[in-house]
Amino acid sequence: MREIVVISGKGGTGKTSVTAALAHLASQDGPVMLCDLDVDAPDLHLLLEPDRAEEHEFVSGFEAVIDPELCVNCGLCAGLCRFGAIVQGPRACSVDPMRCEGCKVCVQFCPAGAVRFEPRHCGQWWSSSMRFGPMVHAQLFPGSENSGRLVALLKTEARERCEAQGVETILCDGAPGIGCPVIASLSGASQAVIVTEPTPSGLHDLLRVADLCAHFRIPVAVVVNKYDLNEANTDELERQCRERGIAVLGRLPHDEIVVRAMVQGKAVTELPQSPFADALRGVWERLASVAAYRPKTIIPTMQAK
């Protein structure tokens, strides 16, 4: 089983559109498991329109809840809370769940025993089916934490369902950046694909996420989207990739077909032939050949001269 994670150093590089197109191309050789790991702002479902077969609650951590019938309104908990999560009212104290960090100080020191410590419902996750195969995806509630734990849960579910259904490829749409959800996305992956763009911020963030992959010894390949916005920057980006032993899978042109595909809820490769779709087919062919190859050395940028 191979697990390919599509990530980006910054948002807006076209990562989700590329993932959907790769899923379409991969499915021509058999079903592919799709996994949307951008749990804070998932959008892969907008292109793939999955049918939700199972819905599950994601419960992680705890939060304090004050019983107004037991509260004596002494205000001790409000004074001890370092996060300003407790408000003392005219008759009883109450907890602001958006501020509560689950530290349990109020639970321990309440003289009336009025504070309960309840599991925190942070979001939902689903097991679905779509036109390219099975899919697992999730949505954290606004302001909720533990995105890394939810990503790890999705990856575990995806692997177990692949084994049960005989699916050989997991294709993951990761989150942008280098934070907890990205680190969790890379765990156990056989290949990372970084989608970038030829801008100063694109190059900077590409190198940051490449360093992250190097730290965890995950093989890296790069796709340059909208390469024709600045071909000099594209050449420099590819030069730096070569210096670090990072494979460049291909260049994708700026093409309005990406917007048309979004409007129709389709992958770009499902629409009539276009330069963008042709370039993506070349990317998939090269990716299929390198996904099982682990480079001996990936040079982190901090070590580069």
PANUDREN-19269 format. One record per residue (C-alpha): x, y, z; residue in three letters. Coordinates in nm, 2 decimals. Each point is the difference from the previous one (the first is absolute). Example, Ala and Ser with C-alpha at 12.3 -4.5 7.8 and 13.67 -1.06 7.14 Angstrom:
! residues 2
<<1.23 -0.45 0.78> ALA> <<0.14 0.34 -0.07> SER> 
***
This chain:
! residues 305
<<0.00 0.00 0.00> MET> <<0.13 0.34 -0.09> ARG> <<-0.10 0.32 0.18> GLU> <<0.05 0.33 -0.19> ILE> <<-0.05 0.33 0.19> VAL> <<-0.05 0.32 -0.20> VAL> <<0.10 0.30 0.20> ILE> <<0.11 0.36 -0.05> SER> <<0.21 0.25 0.19> GLY> <<-0.27 0.26 -0.03> LYS> <<-0.37 0.02 -0.08> GLY> <<-0.14 0.08 -0.34> GLY> <<0.25 -0.19 -0.21> THR> <<-0.26 -0.23 -0.16> GLY> <<0.07 -0.31 0.22> LYS> <<-0.36 -0.12 0.02> THR> <<-0.06 0.04 -0.38> SER> <<0.32 -0.20 -0.06> VAL> <<-0.11 -0.27 0.25> THR> <<-0.34 -0.04 -0.16> ALA> <<0.16 -0.04 -0.35> ALA> <<0.25 -0.25 0.13> LEU> <<-0.28 -0.20 0.16> ALA> <<-0.18 -0.01 -0.34> HIS> <<0.31 -0.12 -0.18> LEU> <<0.09 -0.25 0.27> ALA> <<-0.35 -0.15 0.00> SER> <<0.04 -0.10 -0.37> GLN> <<0.22 -0.28 0.13> ASP> <<-0.23 -0.10 0.28> GLY> <<-0.18 0.16 0.30> PRO> <<0.20 0.25 0.21> VAL> <<-0.06 0.10 0.36> MET> <<-0.04 0.38 0.04> LEU> <<0.08 0.15 0.33> CYS> <<-0.06 0.38 0.06> ASP> <<0.24 0.08 0.29> LEU> <<-0.06 0.38 -0.01> ASP> <<-0.24 -0.04 0.29> VAL> <<-0.01 0.37 0.09> ASP> <<-0.12 0.11 -0.35> ALA> <<-0.09 -0.31 -0.21> PRO> <<-0.10 0.06 -0.36> ASP> <<0.07 -0.31 -0.19> LEU> <<-0.36 -0.11 0.04> HIS> <<-0.11 0.30 -0.21> LEU> <<0.17 -0.16 -0.30> LEU> <<-0.08 -0.36 0.07> LEU> <<-0.35 0.02 0.15> GLU> <<0.03 -0.31 0.22> PRO> <<-0.30 -0.20 0.12> ASP> <<0.04 -0.02 0.38> ARG> <<-0.06 -0.35 0.12> ALA> <<0.12 0.04 0.36> GLU> <<0.01 0.30 0.23> GLU> <<0.20 0.00 0.33> HIS> <<0.06 0.25 0.27> GLU> <<0.36 0.11 0.07> PHE> <<0.05 0.03 0.38> VAL> <<0.33 0.12 0.12> SER> <<0.11 0.17 0.33> GLY> <<-0.23 0.13 0.27> PHE> <<-0.18 0.32 0.10> GLU> <<-0.14 0.13 0.32> ALA> <<-0.37 0.04 0.05> VAL> <<-0.15 0.17 0.31> ILE> <<-0.33 -0.13 0.15> ASP> <<-0.19 0.32 0.09> PRO> <<-0.20 -0.19 0.26> GLU> <<0.31 -0.10 0.19> LEU> <<0.20 0.32 -0.05> CYS> <<0.02 0.22 0.31> VAL> <<0.14 0.29 -0.21> ASN> <<0.30 0.04 0.22> CYS> <<0.21 0.11 -0.31> GLY> <<0.31 -0.21 0.10> LEU> <<0.01 -0.18 -0.33> CYS> <<-0.02 0.34 -0.19> ALA> <<0.30 0.12 0.20> GLY> <<0.20 -0.31 -0.07> LEU> <<-0.07 -0.04 -0.37> CYS> <<0.31 0.13 -0.19> ARG> <<-0.19 0.00 -0.33> PHE> <<-0.30 0.23 0.10> GLY> <<-0.24 -0.28 -0.09> ALA> <<-0.22 0.04 0.31> ILE> <<-0.25 0.28 0.04> VAL> <<-0.16 0.08 0.33> GLN> <<-0.36 0.08 -0.04> GLY> <<-0.26 0.14 0.24> PRO> <<-0.10 -0.35 0.12> ARG> <<0.26 -0.25 -0.12> ALA> <<0.32 -0.03 -0.20> CYS> <<0.01 -0.13 -0.36> SER> <<0.27 -0.12 -0.24> VAL> <<0.08 0.15 -0.34> ASP> <<0.08 -0.32 -0.20> PRO> <<0.20 0.20 -0.26> MET> <<0.24 0.10 0.27> ARG> <<0.01 -0.31 0.21> CYS> <<0.34 -0.18 -0.04> GLU> <<-0.10 -0.31 0.21> GLY> <<0.26 0.06 0.27> CYS> <<-0.23 -0.13 0.27> LYS> <<0.09 0.26 0.26> VAL> <<-0.36 0.10 0.06> CYS> <<-0.10 -0.37 0.04> VAL> <<0.27 -0.06 0.26> GLN> <<-0.06 0.32 0.21> PHE> <<-0.38 0.05 -0.01> CYS> <<-0.11 -0.03 0.37> PRO> <<-0.36 -0.09 -0.10> ALA> <<0.10 -0.27 -0.26> GLY> <<-0.21 0.18 -0.26> ALA> <<0.24 -0.03 -0.29> VAL> <<-0.01 -0.31 -0.23> ARG> <<0.28 -0.10 -0.24> PHE> <<-0.17 -0.12 -0.31> GLU> <<0.14 -0.14 -0.33> PRO> <<0.02 0.27 -0.27> ARG> <<-0.19 -0.06 -0.32> HIS> <<0.24 0.16 -0.26> CYS> <<-0.13 -0.10 -0.34> GLY> <<-0.13 -0.27 -0.23> GLN> <<0.16 -0.25 -0.23> TRP> <<-0.16 -0.21 -0.28> TRP> <<0.06 -0.31 -0.20> SER> <<-0.13 0.06 -0.35> SER> <<0.00 -0.13 -0.36> SER> <<0.06 0.21 -0.31> MET> <<0.05 -0.06 -0.37> ARG> <<0.37 -0.09 0.04> PHE> <<-0.03 -0.23 0.30> GLY> <<-0.04 0.02 0.37> PRO> <<0.07 0.32 0.20> MET> <<0.05 0.10 0.36> VAL> <<-0.02 0.37 0.10> HIS> <<-0.08 0.22 0.30> ALA> <<-0.08 0.35 0.13> GLN> <<0.11 0.15 0.32> LEU> <<-0.24 0.25 0.17> PHE> <<0.12 0.36 -0.02> PRO> <<0.26 0.07 0.27> GLY> <<0.04 -0.37 0.09> SER> <<0.34 -0.15 0.05> GLU> <<0.17 -0.34 -0.04> ASN> <<0.01 0.01 -0.38> SER> <<0.31 -0.22 0.01> GLY> <<-0.19 -0.27 0.19> ARG> <<-0.29 0.01 -0.24> LEU> <<0.24 -0.03 -0.30> VAL> <<0.15 -0.30 0.16> ALA> <<-0.34 -0.16 0.05> LEU> <<-0.09 0.06 -0.37> LEU> <<0.33 -0.16 -0.11> LYS> <<-0.06 -0.31 0.22> THR> <<-0.36 -0.04 -0.13> GLU> <<0.12 0.04 -0.36> ALA> <<0.27 -0.27 0.04> ARG> <<-0.24 -0.24 0.17> GLU> <<-0.26 0.05 -0.27> ARG> <<0.25 -0.04 -0.28> CYS> <<0.11 -0.33 0.14> GLU> <<-0.36 -0.12 0.04> ALA> <<-0.09 0.11 -0.35> GLN> <<0.32 -0.09 -0.18> GLY> <<0.08 0.36 -0.10> VAL> <<0.37 0.05 -0.08> GLU> <<0.03 0.38 -0.01> THR> <<-0.08 0.26 0.26> ILE> <<0.00 0.36 -0.13> LEU> <<-0.01 0.27 0.27> CYS> <<-0.08 0.37 -0.03> ASP> <<0.21 0.15 0.28> GLY> <<-0.02 0.33 0.17> ALA> <<0.22 0.30 -0.10> PRO> <<0.29 0.11 0.21> GLY> <<0.23 -0.20 0.24> ILE> <<-0.22 -0.03 0.31> GLY> <<-0.15 -0.29 0.19> CYS> <<-0.24 -0.12 -0.26> PRO> <<0.27 -0.01 -0.26> VAL> <<0.24 -0.19 0.23> ILE> <<-0.28 -0.25 0.07> ALA> <<-0.08 -0.02 -0.38> SER> <<0.36 -0.11 -0.07> LEU> <<0.01 -0.27 0.26> SER> <<0.05 -0.33 -0.18> GLY> <<-0.03 0.15 -0.35> ALA> <<0.20 -0.16 -0.28> SER> <<0.01 0.32 -0.21> GLN> <<-0.06 0.37 0.05> ALA> <<-0.09 0.22 -0.30> VAL> <<0.04 0.38 0.06> ILE> <<-0.21 0.23 -0.22> VAL> <<0.17 0.34 -0.03> THR> <<-0.01 0.31 -0.21> GLU> <<0.28 0.22 -0.15> PRO> <<-0.01 0.29 0.25> THR> <<0.23 0.10 0.28> PRO> <<-0.24 -0.12 0.27> SER> <<-0.06 -0.32 -0.20> GLY> <<0.37 -0.08 -0.01> LEU> <<0.05 0.09 0.37> HIS> <<-0.28 -0.22 0.12> ASP> <<0.09 -0.28 -0.24> LEU> <<0.34 -0.02 0.16> LEU> <<-0.15 0.01 0.35> ARG> <<-0.23 -0.30 -0.06> VAL> <<0.28 -0.18 -0.19> ALA> <<0.21 0.03 0.32> ASP> <<-0.29 -0.14 0.20> LEU> <<-0.01 -0.30 -0.24> CYS> <<0.37 -0.05 0.02> ALA> <<-0.01 0.00 0.38> HIS> <<-0.25 -0.29 -0.01> PHE> <<0.18 -0.17 -0.29> ARG> <<-0.30 0.02 -0.24> ILE> <<0.09 0.00 -0.37> PRO> <<-0.10 0.33 -0.17> VAL> <<-0.11 0.09 -0.35> ALA> <<-0.11 0.35 -0.12> VAL> <<-0.26 0.12 -0.24> VAL> <<0.03 0.37 -0.11> VAL> <<-0.35 0.14 -0.06> ASN> <<-0.05 0.32 -0.21> LYS> <<0.36 -0.03 -0.11> TYR> <<-0.05 0.25 -0.28> ASP> <<-0.07 0.29 0.24> LEU> <<0.37 0.04 0.04> ASN> <<0.22 -0.25 -0.19> GLU> <<0.32 0.15 0.15> ALA> <<-0.13 -0.08 0.35> ASN> <<-0.10 -0.35 -0.12> THR> <<0.35 -0.06 -0.13> ASP> <<0.15 0.11 0.33> GLU> <<-0.25 -0.22 0.20> LEU> <<0.09 -0.30 -0.21> GLU> <<0.37 0.07 0.04> ARG> <<-0.03 0.00 0.38> GLN> <<-0.20 -0.32 -0.01> CYS> <<0.27 -0.17 -0.20> ARG> <<0.27 0.11 0.25> GLU> <<-0.20 -0.17 0.27> ARG> <<-0.07 -0.32 -0.18> GLY> <<-0.37 0.08 -0.04> ILE> <<-0.18 -0.13 -0.31> ALA> <<-0.20 0.25 -0.20> VAL> <<-0.29 -0.19 -0.15> LEU> <<-0.11 0.27 -0.24> GLY> <<-0.13 0.35 -0.07> ARG> <<-0.36 0.10 -0.02> LEU> <<-0.11 0.30 -0.20> PRO> <<-0.23 0.27 0.11> HIS> <<-0.33 -0.11 -0.15> ASP> <<-0.37 0.12 0.05> GLU> <<-0.11 -0.37 -0.03> ILE> <<0.08 -0.04 0.37> VAL> <<-0.28 0.25 0.09> VAL> <<-0.24 -0.16 -0.25> ARG> <<0.07 -0.34 0.16> ALA> <<-0.07 0.15 0.35> MET> <<-0.33 0.15 -0.11> VAL> <<-0.11 -0.34 -0.15> GLN> <<0.12 -0.20 0.31> GLY> <<0.24 -0.20 -0.21> LYS> <<0.37 -0.08 -0.01> ALA> <<0.19 0.18 -0.28> VAL> <<0.08 -0.32 -0.18> THR> <<-0.37 -0.09 -0.02> GLU> <<-0.06 0.30 -0.24> LEU> <<0.09 0.01 -0.37> PRO> <<0.37 -0.01 -0.08> GLN> <<0.21 0.31 0.11> SER> <<0.37 0.08 0.05> PRO> <<-0.05 0.00 0.37> PHE> <<-0.16 -0.35 0.00> ALA> <<0.27 -0.13 -0.24> ASP> <<0.27 0.13 0.23> ALA> <<-0.17 -0.17 0.30> LEU> <<0.00 -0.33 -0.19> ARG> <<0.37 0.03 -0.04> GLY> <<0.03 0.08 0.37> VAL> <<-0.20 -0.31 0.10> TRP> <<0.21 -0.23 -0.23> GLU> <<0.33 0.13 0.16> ARG> <<-0.15 -0.02 0.35> LEU> <<-0.11 -0.36 -0.05> ALA> <<0.36 -0.08 -0.09> SER> <<0.17 0.18 0.29> VAL> <<-0.26 -0.08 0.28> ALA> <<0.19 -0.31 0.09> ALA> <<0.34 0.16 -0.02> TYR> <<0.16 0.14 0.32> ARG> <<0.28 0.25 -0.07> PRO> <<0.32 -0.08 0.20> LYS> <<0.05 0.37 0.10> THR> <<-0.23 0.29 0.02> ILE> <<0.20 0.31 0.09> ILE> <<-0.18 0.23 0.24> PRO> <<0.02 0.37 -0.09> THR> <<0.16 0.09 0.33> MET> <<0.30 -0.21 -0.11> GLN> <<0.02 0.14 -0.35> ALA> <<0.27 0.25 -0.08> LYS> 
***
